[in-house]
Amino acid sequence: MTAPRQHAPFEGATILGIETSCDETAASVVRWTARSPRVLSNVVGSQHELHRRYGGVVPELASRAHLERIVPTVRAALDDAGVCATDLHAIAVGNRPGLIGSLLVGNAAAKAYAWALGVPVIGIDHVAAHLAAGLLDAEEPAWPALGLVVSGGHTHLFRMDGPLEMRLMGRTIDDAIGEAFDKAATVLGLGYPGGPLLDARSSDGDPTAVRFPMPRLTARSVRRGTAPAAQDAPGSHGTQAASGAPDDATPNARTLDLSFSGMKTALLYAVRGVPAAPNRAPPPPPEPLTERRVSDLCAGFQAAAVAQVIDVLGRAHDALAAGGGAPRTLLVGGGVSANRHLRAEVARFADARGMSLRLPAMPYCVDNAAMIAGLAHWRLAAGEHDDLRLAPSARSTVGLS
């Protein structure tokens, strides 16, 4: 186990966070008080109405909207917190991953504020920040921990020995779970943004009425990509190292990676029917898409997606426990952490294994700047910061080294 490299930030350290990775213009002021990052303000300007007509985020429109909103948003965050710019000890900014045009706006603003105030600028990985969202307004949890990020762009699983010490164990190889929910909502004609609408509609459905596939990804299929995946026998978890990677001698062992594209295809066939194939009898037509049928499809799709996440969490926990480092805490973050079914299932999972669960408060589930400033406190305490050459990147590298 790697010892955490950070220590507590000094009392009263105040950081302005800026977040513009996608379609939310966000600013927040967070102060280190009583051994935890305390949120003094959290201002988030959503662009949902701007992108609704297109059924998704248009990058050029998003970056232009950030340009218009970034300065008023920062001013609002400072006003709400009751602090002056000269009270700040650092400026934190989400500089990866995300839409590059949107990131450029936030990064330019953060460096301008840092230069004008003579304080450090601290670049923060958006994926890692989602895991810090559950640490806001609360004391640091017991380590080691399992860290699960579930959002529209990412589904990542980490082993964590501290807020800055994380190693990637598994991730989706295609759609993120939030992206899958949004696409499922589009197929079902629910509207935009789709994830919350699918969650709400699922409460009226029967999750057992329609069965969706559960992928079983192996080292051979995921890492090497040269042979079809061999399926484990029911109930078999294969052999897995404590790091989460299968032993090289067992290429057919299951990995801790996830896949949601097959579920999405199954939903598409359930709605529109199975395509006809040459030299085969015509497939039966799909069932009518009644209101009841839509609710059942929402419930079944959501239940299957969450079940896959819980399955991977269970195998990750067992792998770490077998290596002598059983996680004591489960940290969950990202937009899908607001999903009611997922919140209930991870609570059951943590309780069954005697783990402490840290779920973010609802305002910190979606993209926000409080999580950016919160994580920056640990970087500042560790003596880490960046300079004005800080550049945005479209990709996350957290947990890879």
C-alpha positions, 0 to 999 in steps of 0.5 A: 500500500502506498502511504498518502503523500498529503497532509492537512492544508493550513486552517483558513486556506481559501481557494477559488475553483473554476470548472468549464469542462463541458456545458456548465460554467461553474465557480466556487469558493472553498475554505479549509476549516476544521480539517475539511474543505468547507464550501462557501459558495457554489455557482453553476450556470447550466446550458441545458436550454441552449443545447436542448434543441440539438439533443446534446452538447454542441462544443462551439456553442458551449465554449462561446457561452462560457466566454459570456458567463465566466466573469459574472459566474466568478463574481457571483461565487465571490459575492456569495462566499463573502470574500474578496479576490485578495483573500484567495490563496490559490486558483484551481481549474479543471484542466482535463478532460473535457471539450477542449474549447470549453477547457480553454476558456476556464484555463485562460480565466484561471491563469488570468486571475492567478497572475493578477492576484499573485497566487498559484494556479492549480490544475485539477483532473475532472475525473479525480475531482468527482471523487473529492465531491464526497469529501466536501463539508466532511472529514477525510475518510478511512483509507484505503478506498474504492473510488467509483466515477459514474458520469456522462463521459466516464465510468472509472474504478480506482484503488485509492490510498488518499485523495491524491493517491489513486490507481485505475483498476477498470473503466468502460471500454465504450459508452460511459453509464451516463452516456448510455442512459442519455442514449437510451432516453433518446431511443425511447423519446423521453427528451433531454437531458435523458439520464434524469428522465429515464431515472424518473420514468423507471420508478413506474416500471418493472425491472424484470419485465425485459432482460438486458445482457450482462457483458463479461469482459476478459483480458484477451478481448479487452487488452489484446483485442485479437480474439473473441471473449470467452465467457466465464461459467455462471458465478465464476469471477476468474483470477484477478490480481490485487491491482485489478488486472488479470494475470497474464497467464489467464487471458480468459479471466474477467477484467474489471472493465465495463461495457454498456454498448451491448445493452444499448443495442438490445434496447434499440432492438426491443424498441425497433425490432431485430433487423432482418437477415438474408436467408432467415425467417423474418423476425417478429415485430417489436411489442407496441411501445405503450406507456407501460412498455416504456416504463418497463424498458427504462426500469430494466435498462437502468437495473442492468446497468447498475447491476454491472457496476455493482458486480465489478465493485464486488470483484474489485473489493474481493481482489483487494481484500485477497491482496491484504488491502481490503478497502474501508471506504467507498467513494462515489462521484459523477452525475449518475451518482444522483441516480436513485437506483444506483445510490440505493444499490451502492448503499446496500453494497457498502453496508454488506461489506462493512465499508463507509460510503461517501456519496456527494450531496446532490448539488455536487453530483453534477459538474461543479467547481466546488469539487475542483477547489476541494481537491486543490486543497490537498494538492496545495498542502502537498506543495503541488501547483502549476505555473502559467504554462498550464495547458488543457487536455481532452484526456484524463491521465489520473490513475495511470502511473 
